[in-house]
Amino acid sequence: MARMYSEKVLDHFHHPRNVGEIAAATATIEMTNPVCGDLMRLSAVVCDGVIADVKFKVQGCIPAVACGSWLTEAMMGKSPAELAAITPEQIEAALGGLPPASRHAARLAADALQRLIEALQ
C-alpha cells in the first residue's frame, strides 16, 4: 500500500514541535482555511529583532499539524523580514511533499505566517 504522507509529515504530526500558547506574546493571530475549516493559531515573541519563541495550535488535519510544527521550527531565530519569503511550496517541499488534497495545509501555514508578520509591524 502506498503511503499517503511522507516520513517528515508523519514525524511532525506524531511529535509536533512548539505546540501551545504564549501568554505574553509580541503577537498572536488566528487563521482559518475557509475551504476545509482548519484553524491555526500562531504566537511569537520577538526579541532583538528575531523570533525568540513561537508556539502554534491547530484544529485540523494531519498535514495542518505537520505544517504548523515545521513552520515554528523554521521561524526560530529569524527576523520577520527573513520569514516573509516562506511560501506554501517551500513548506510542502520541506515536508517531503503533500497529497494534492492536503496542499491547503501549507497554504494555511504560510498565510498564518504572513498575518503574524503583519501583526509584528
Contacts in CASP RR format, 6 or more apart in sequence:
PFRMAT RR
TARGET T0000
AUTHOR 0000-0000-0000
METHOD contacts of the structure
MODEL  1
MARMYSEKVLDHFHHPRNVGEIAAATATIEMTNPVCGDLMRLSAVVCDGV
IADVKFKVQGCIPAVACGSWLTEAMMGKSPAELAAITPEQIEAALGGLPP
ASRHAARLAADALQRLIEALQ
4 99 0 8 1.000
5 13 0 8 1.000
5 62 0 8 1.000
5 63 0 8 1.000
5 66 0 8 1.000
5 98 0 8 1.000
5 99 0 8 1.000
5 102 0 8 1.000
6 95 0 8 1.000
6 96 0 8 1.000
6 97 0 8 1.000
8 66 0 8 1.000
8 70 0 8 1.000
8 94 0 8 1.000
8 95 0 8 1.000
8 96 0 8 1.000
9 62 0 8 1.000
9 63 0 8 1.000
9 66 0 8 1.000
9 95 0 8 1.000
9 96 0 8 1.000
9 97 0 8 1.000
9 98 0 8 1.000
10 62 0 8 1.000
10 66 0 8 1.000
11 66 0 8 1.000
12 65 0 8 1.000
12 66 0 8 1.000
12 67 0 8 1.000
12 68 0 8 1.000
12 69 0 8 1.000
12 70 0 8 1.000
12 95 0 8 1.000
13 62 0 8 1.000
13 63 0 8 1.000
13 65 0 8 1.000
13 66 0 8 1.000
13 69 0 8 1.000
15 69 0 8 1.000
16 65 0 8 1.000
16 66 0 8 1.000
16 68 0 8 1.000
16 69 0 8 1.000
17 69 0 8 1.000
17 72 0 8 1.000
17 73 0 8 1.000
18 54 0 8 1.000
18 55 0 8 1.000
18 56 0 8 1.000
18 69 0 8 1.000
18 72 0 8 1.000
18 73 0 8 1.000
19 55 0 8 1.000
19 56 0 8 1.000
19 57 0 8 1.000
19 69 0 8 1.000
20 43 0 8 1.000
20 55 0 8 1.000
20 56 0 8 1.000
20 57 0 8 1.000
21 28 0 8 1.000
21 41 0 8 1.000
21 43 0 8 1.000
21 55 0 8 1.000
21 57 0 8 1.000
22 28 0 8 1.000
22 43 0 8 1.000
22 44 0 8 1.000
22 45 0 8 1.000
22 53 0 8 1.000
22 54 0 8 1.000
22 55 0 8 1.000
24 45 0 8 1.000
25 43 0 8 1.000
25 44 0 8 1.000
25 45 0 8 1.000
25 55 0 8 1.000
26 44 0 8 1.000
26 45 0 8 1.000
26 46 0 8 1.000
26 120 0 8 1.000
27 43 0 8 1.000
27 44 0 8 1.000
27 46 0 8 1.000
27 116 0 8 1.000
27 119 0 8 1.000
27 120 0 8 1.000
28 41 0 8 1.000
28 42 0 8 1.000
28 43 0 8 1.000
28 44 0 8 1.000
28 119 0 8 1.000
29 41 0 8 1.000
29 42 0 8 1.000
29 112 0 8 1.000
29 115 0 8 1.000
29 116 0 8 1.000
29 119 0 8 1.000
30 39 0 8 1.000
30 40 0 8 1.000
30 41 0 8 1.000
30 42 0 8 1.000
31 39 0 8 1.000
31 40 0 8 1.000
31 41 0 8 1.000
31 42 0 8 1.000
31 108 0 8 1.000
31 111 0 8 1.000
31 112 0 8 1.000
31 115 0 8 1.000
32 38 0 8 1.000
32 39 0 8 1.000
32 40 0 8 1.000
33 39 0 8 1.000
33 64 0 8 1.000
33 104 0 8 1.000
33 105 0 8 1.000
33 107 0 8 1.000
33 108 0 8 1.000
35 104 0 8 1.000
36 60 0 8 1.000
36 61 0 8 1.000
36 104 0 8 1.000
37 60 0 8 1.000
38 58 0 8 1.000
38 59 0 8 1.000
38 60 0 8 1.000
38 61 0 8 1.000
38 64 0 8 1.000
38 104 0 8 1.000
38 105 0 8 1.000
38 108 0 8 1.000
39 58 0 8 1.000
39 59 0 8 1.000
39 60 0 8 1.000
40 56 0 8 1.000
40 57 0 8 1.000
40 58 0 8 1.000
40 64 0 8 1.000
40 68 0 8 1.000
40 108 0 8 1.000
40 109 0 8 1.000
40 112 0 8 1.000
41 56 0 8 1.000
41 57 0 8 1.000
41 58 0 8 1.000
42 54 0 8 1.000
42 55 0 8 1.000
42 56 0 8 1.000
42 68 0 8 1.000
42 71 0 8 1.000
42 72 0 8 1.000
42 112 0 8 1.000
42 113 0 8 1.000
42 115 0 8 1.000
42 116 0 8 1.000
43 54 0 8 1.000
43 55 0 8 1.000
43 56 0 8 1.000
44 51 0 8 1.000
44 53 0 8 1.000
44 54 0 8 1.000
44 55 0 8 1.000
44 75 0 8 1.000
44 116 0 8 1.000
44 120 0 8 1.000
45 51 0 8 1.000
45 52 0 8 1.000
45 53 0 8 1.000
45 54 0 8 1.000
46 52 0 8 1.000
46 80 0 8 1.000
46 120 0 8 1.000
49 79 0 8 1.000
49 80 0 8 1.000
50 77 0 8 1.000
50 78 0 8 1.000
50 79 0 8 1.000
51 75 0 8 1.000
51 76 0 8 1.000
51 77 0 8 1.000
51 78 0 8 1.000
51 79 0 8 1.000
51 80 0 8 1.000
51 83 0 8 1.000
52 77 0 8 1.000
54 72 0 8 1.000
54 75 0 8 1.000
54 76 0 8 1.000
55 72 0 8 1.000
56 68 0 8 1.000
56 69 0 8 1.000
56 71 0 8 1.000
56 72 0 8 1.000
56 112 0 8 1.000
58 64 0 8 1.000
58 65 0 8 1.000
58 68 0 8 1.000
61 102 0 8 1.000
61 105 0 8 1.000
62 102 0 8 1.000
63 95 0 8 1.000
63 98 0 8 1.000
63 99 0 8 1.000
63 102 0 8 1.000
63 105 0 8 1.000
63 106 0 8 1.000
64 105 0 8 1.000
64 108 0 8 1.000
64 109 0 8 1.000
66 95 0 8 1.000
66 105 0 8 1.000
67 91 0 8 1.000
67 95 0 8 1.000
67 105 0 8 1.000
67 106 0 8 1.000
67 108 0 8 1.000
67 109 0 8 1.000
68 109 0 8 1.000
68 112 0 8 1.000
70 91 0 8 1.000
70 94 0 8 1.000
70 95 0 8 1.000
70 109 0 8 1.000
71 86 0 8 1.000
71 91 0 8 1.000
71 109 0 8 1.000
71 112 0 8 1.000
71 113 0 8 1.000
74 83 0 8 1.000
74 86 0 8 1.000
74 94 0 8 1.000
75 83 0 8 1.000
75 113 0 8 1.000
80 117 0 8 1.000
80 120 0 8 1.000
80 121 0 8 1.000
83 113 0 8 1.000
83 117 0 8 1.000
84 114 0 8 1.000
84 117 0 8 1.000
86 110 0 8 1.000
86 113 0 8 1.000
87 110 0 8 1.000
88 103 0 8 1.000
88 106 0 8 1.000
88 107 0 8 1.000
88 109 0 8 1.000
88 110 0 8 1.000
89 106 0 8 1.000
91 106 0 8 1.000
91 109 0 8 1.000
91 110 0 8 1.000
92 98 0 8 1.000
92 103 0 8 1.000
92 106 0 8 1.000
95 106 0 8 1.000
98 105 0 8 1.000
98 106 0 8 1.000
END
